């Protein structure tokens, strides 16, 4: 068994969240998310990580930021995409004849 996602901050935060809530919290969270407690368990041990759809729901249910489930590489790639989008928007919004920074 490869615990590929063990070092993600989201996993650590989820484990803390469940520990604070005590017995039965993993099953309760799974029911809230519409999944099984086996899936939640696989997230807590780092075997799997939540897909993007579950990350948003987890953030709402637990307060764990969805970005905490991303690798550092994914975070860098996302920041680059956001920067490119912001630069493109700035160019589109420039008055005619003016070049945006």
C-alpha positions, 0 to 999 in steps of 0.5 A: 500500500502506497501512502502517496498523499500522506504529507499533504496538509489537508490530511493532517487537518482532517485527522485533527478535525476528526480527533477533536470530534471523537468517536463516530465523527468519521462516519458522520462526516462521510454521511454529510459528504455523501460518501462512505467512511472507508473513503474518508478513512483512505483520506486520513491515512494518505492512501487517497485524497479527495477529488476536487468536488469533495474538496469544496464540500470538505471546506464547507463542512470542516473549514479545511481549505481546498488548496491544502489537498494540493501538492506544491506543484499543483499550487504553483501551477494554479498560481501561474494560471491565475496570474495569466488570467489576470494579465489577460483580463488587464489587457482586455480592460485597458483603454484603447491605445493604452498598454496595460502593465 
